[in-house]
């Protein structure tokens, strides 16, 4: 059986759970390198939390931090990371500066660096939940799903109601090959996620297909194909897969020939 990375979204998301695998049409991205799954990072994944968790920060560091926040909101992630790190040099215990630098690194799709900077934030302030969310996001992109789940366990249930956190939980559970938990987290994320957040629909399609729910998988895939973010080559490939799914019995799992076994 071919092992498939579930988050190489440059072509499609594909999941492998135990002895189940998705059809080959959803697995065309499996041979791509690690950079493939970085190509569609969406800044909306960042949890909407920017509250400072510290007091008594040196004024010079706070000024740089404020400038970095403004730069990040304006889409200048490189400058934001530099100023956040400069603030950290002035005040090495400024955990929020580390978390902001990690956020800027995520936007740049620099996931190893984001992981290191988020870890530094946690070392300075173990109660900083937003740093754990940033760390989990980076770890999911790096394929370190167990580490992502460990980070998310530090997030309070109230914060886990945000769609960003729920989606990261779904990705971690997918990587850990827990079908039911992955589906439950995708369902929770779908309650408040933006309707045009395409990766969620593709992940839901993949997990439903792996569970043998062809009809619902086809519905999710059809929604995904209607979104403008899908590129032409991906659209053609998955449109063929959608036709195949519509022709299958509703409760039938993917056939051996379709999985490439």
C-alpha positions in Angstrom: 0.0 0.0 0.0 1.3 3.4 -0.9 1.8 5.8 2.0 0.3 9.2 1.4 1.1 12.5 3.1 -2.3 13.9 4.1 -1.4 17.6 3.8 0.3 17.9 0.5 -2.3 20.3 -0.7 -0.5 21.4 -3.8 -2.6 18.8 -5.6 -4.9 17.2 -3.1 -5.1 16.1 0.5 -5.0 12.3 0.9 -5.2 10.2 4.0 -4.0 6.7 5.0 -5.6 5.1 8.0 -4.4 1.6 8.8 -5.5 -0.5 5.9 -7.6 2.1 4.2 -6.3 4.5 1.6 -7.9 7.0 -0.7 -8.2 6.6 -4.5 -5.1 7.3 -6.6 -6.6 10.5 -8.1 -6.5 12.1 -4.6 -2.9 10.8 -4.1 -1.1 12.3 -7.0 0.9 14.7 -4.7 2.4 11.9 -2.7 5.8 12.0 -4.4 6.2 15.8 -4.1 8.8 17.0 -1.6 8.1 18.7 1.7 7.8 22.1 0.2 4.6 21.0 -1.6 2.6 21.0 1.5 3.8 24.5 2.3 2.5 26.0 -0.9 -1.0 26.9 0.4 -0.5 28.2 3.9 -3.4 30.5 4.6 -2.8 33.3 7.2 -6.4 32.9 8.4 -5.2 29.8 10.1 -3.7 31.9 12.8 -5.8 32.0 15.9 -7.3 35.5 16.5 -5.5 36.1 19.7 -3.1 38.9 20.2 -3.5 39.9 23.8 -0.3 40.6 25.7 0.3 38.0 28.4 3.1 40.0 30.2 3.6 43.3 32.0 6.6 45.4 32.9 8.1 45.1 29.5 10.9 47.5 28.7 9.5 50.5 26.8 12.0 50.1 23.9 10.9 46.5 23.5 7.3 47.4 23.6 7.7 50.1 20.9 9.3 47.6 18.6 6.6 45.0 19.4 3.9 47.5 18.5 5.6 48.3 15.2 5.9 44.6 14.4 2.2 44.1 15.1 1.3 46.9 12.7 3.7 45.5 10.0 2.2 42.0 10.3 -1.3 43.4 9.9 -0.2 45.2 6.8 1.2 42.0 5.3 4.9 42.8 5.9 5.9 39.5 7.6 9.6 39.8 7.1 9.8 43.2 8.7 7.5 42.1 11.5 9.7 39.1 12.4 12.8 41.3 12.4 11.3 43.9 14.7 9.8 41.2 17.0 13.3 39.6 17.3 14.8 43.0 18.0 12.3 43.5 20.8 13.3 40.1 22.1 17.0 41.1 22.1 16.2 44.1 24.3 14.0 42.0 26.6 14.9 38.3 26.3 11.9 37.3 28.5 9.4 39.0 26.3 7.5 35.9 25.3 4.9 37.8 23.2 7.7 39.0 21.0 8.8 35.4 20.4 5.2 34.4 19.7 4.8 37.3 17.2 8.1 36.4 15.5 6.8 32.8 15.2 3.5 34.1 13.7 5.4 36.1 11.1 7.6 33.1 10.3 4.4 31.0 9.7 3.1 33.6 7.3 6.5 33.3 5.4 6.0 29.5 5.4 9.2 29.1 7.5 7.8 26.3 9.6 11.0 25.2 11.3 11.8 28.7 12.4 8.2 29.2 13.5 8.5 26.1 15.7 11.7 27.3 17.3 10.4 30.8 18.0 7.1 29.5 19.4 9.0 27.1 21.6 11.1 30.0 22.9 7.9 31.9 23.7 6.6 28.9 25.7 9.9 28.6 27.6 9.5 32.2 28.6 5.8 32.0 29.4 4.3 28.5 29.7 0.8 30.0 30.0 0.9 31.6 26.6 -1.8 29.6 24.7 -1.4 31.4 21.4 2.2 30.2 21.3 1.0 26.6 21.7 -1.4 27.1 18.7 1.4 28.6 16.6 3.7 25.7 17.6 1.0 23.1 16.7 0.4 24.8 13.3 4.1 24.6 12.5 4.4 21.1 13.7 1.5 20.0 11.6 3.1 21.5 8.5 6.4 19.7 9.4 4.6 16.4 9.7 5.2 16.1 13.5 1.6 15.3 14.3 2.2 13.9 17.8 4.1 17.1 18.8 1.2 19.1 17.3 -1.3 17.2 19.5 0.9 17.7 22.6 0.9 21.4 22.0 -2.8 21.7 21.5 -3.5 19.9 24.8 -2.2 23.1 26.5 -5.0 25.1 24.9 -8.1 25.6 27.1 -11.4 24.2 25.9 -12.8 27.7 25.4 -10.1 28.5 22.9 -10.5 25.2 21.2 -13.9 26.4 20.0 -12.2 28.6 17.4 -12.1 27.1 14.0 -8.4 27.6 13.6 -7.6 25.4 16.7 -10.2 22.8 15.7 -8.6 22.6 12.2 -5.2 22.1 13.7 -6.6 19.3 15.9 -8.1 17.7 12.8 -4.8 17.8 11.0 -3.0 16.3 14.0 -5.5 13.5 14.3 -5.4 12.8 10.6 -1.6 12.4 10.8 -2.0 10.2 13.9 -4.5 8.1 11.8 -7.5 8.5 14.0 -10.4 8.8 11.5 -13.2 9.4 14.0 -11.4 12.1 15.9 -10.3 13.8 12.7 -13.9 13.9 11.4 -15.2 15.3 14.7 -12.6 18.1 14.7 -13.4 18.9 11.0 -17.1 19.1 11.9 -16.3 21.5 14.8 -14.1 23.7 12.6 -16.8 23.8 9.9 -19.2 25.5 12.3 -17.3 28.8 12.1 -14.6 28.5 9.4 -14.9 30.9 6.4 -17.0 29.1 3.7 -14.1 29.7 1.2 -11.5 28.0 3.4 -10.8 25.3 0.8 -8.4 23.0 2.7 -11.1 22.1 5.3 -13.4 20.8 2.6 -10.6 18.8 1.0 -9.6 17.3 4.4 -13.3 16.4 5.2 -13.6 14.8 1.7 -10.5 12.7 2.4 -11.5 11.5 5.8 -15.1 10.7 4.7 -13.8 8.8 1.8 -11.5 6.8 4.0 -14.5 6.0 6.2 -16.4 4.7 3.2 -18.9 7.6 3.1 -18.7 8.2 -0.6 -21.8 10.4 -0.9 -20.7 12.9 1.7 -17.1 12.8 0.5 -18.4 13.7 -3.0 -20.4 16.6 -1.6 -17.3 18.0 0.2 -15.2 17.5 -2.9 -17.8 19.3 -5.0 -17.8 22.3 -2.6 -14.0 22.4 -2.8 -14.0 22.4 -6.6 -16.4 25.4 -6.7 -13.9 27.5 -4.7 -11.7 30.0 -6.7 -8.5 29.0 -5.0 -8.3 25.6 -6.7 -5.9 25.7 -9.6 -6.8 24.4 -13.1 -4.7 21.2 -13.0 -6.0 20.3 -9.6 -9.6 21.0 -10.6 -9.4 18.7 -13.7 -7.9 15.9 -11.7 -10.4 16.1 -8.8 -13.3 16.6 -11.2 -12.6 13.2 -12.6 -12.5 11.8 -9.1 -15.8 13.5 -8.2 -17.4 11.7 -11.2 -16.0 8.4 -10.0 -17.3 9.0 -6.5 -20.8 9.9 -7.7 -20.9 6.6 -9.6 -20.1 4.5 -6.5 -22.7 3.1 -4.0 -23.3 5.5 -1.2 -21.8 3.3 1.6 -19.1 1.6 -0.5 -15.4 2.1 0.4 -12.9 2.9 -2.3 -12.2 -0.1 -4.5 -8.7 -1.7 -4.5 -8.1 -0.7 -8.0 -8.9 2.9 -7.2 -6.5 3.0 -4.3 -3.6 1.8 -6.4 -3.2 -1.5 -4.4 
